[in-house]
């Protein structure tokens, strides 16, 4: 009887240990990956805003103004996205 009891306790301990390791591996992301994600979000928002401003400037003939306006709109949108992503990562 003691051998069977020991086997069952070992099996229970193994399953608990593997479940904990799986949860830790799923939650753990590398710092480089996180930094790359945040910087990509910021740069892409600025690029999209600038491209939209460039296209609208060509269409309406208001050369530097819409590029500048949409550049800053892209910067603000990128910063908001980075804050939102960072807040979600803390949860």
JODA-V631050 format. One record per backbone hydrogen bond with DSSP energy under -1.0 kcal/mol. CO is the residue of the C=O (numbers start at 1). NH is the residue of the N-H. E is the energy in kcal/mol with one decimal. If there is no record, write none. Layout:
<<CO/NH/E> <CO/NH/E>>
This chain:
<<1/5/-2.1> <2/6/-2.2> <3/7/-2.2> <4/8/-2.3> <5/9/-2.0> <6/10/-2.3> <7/11/-2.3> <8/12/-2.2> <9/13/-2.3> <10/14/-2.5> <11/15/-2.2> <12/16/-2.1> <13/17/-2.3> <14/18/-2.5> <15/19/-2.1> <16/20/-2.1> <17/21/-2.1> <18/22/-2.2> <19/23/-2.0> <20/24/-2.2> <21/25/-2.3> <22/26/-1.9> <23/27/-1.9> <24/28/-2.1> <30/34/-1.8> <31/35/-2.5> <32/36/-2.5> <33/37/-2.1> <34/38/-2.4> <35/39/-2.5> <36/40/-2.2> <37/41/-2.0> <38/42/-1.9> <39/43/-2.6> <40/44/-2.5> <41/45/-1.7> <42/46/-1.9> <43/47/-2.5> <44/48/-2.6> <45/49/-2.2> <46/50/-2.3> <47/51/-2.4> <48/52/-2.4> <49/53/-2.2> <50/54/-2.4> <51/55/-2.5> <52/56/-2.4> <53/57/-2.3> <54/58/-2.2> <55/59/-2.0> <56/60/-2.6> <57/61/-2.0> <62/66/-1.1> <64/68/-2.0> <65/69/-2.5> <66/70/-2.6> <67/71/-1.9> <68/72/-2.0> <69/73/-2.0> <70/74/-2.2> <71/75/-2.0> <72/76/-2.4> <73/77/-2.6> <74/78/-2.5> <75/79/-2.3> <76/80/-2.4> <77/81/-2.3> <78/82/-2.3> <79/83/-2.4> <80/84/-2.4> <81/85/-2.6> <82/86/-2.6> <83/87/-2.4> <84/88/-2.0> <85/89/-1.9> <86/90/-1.3>>
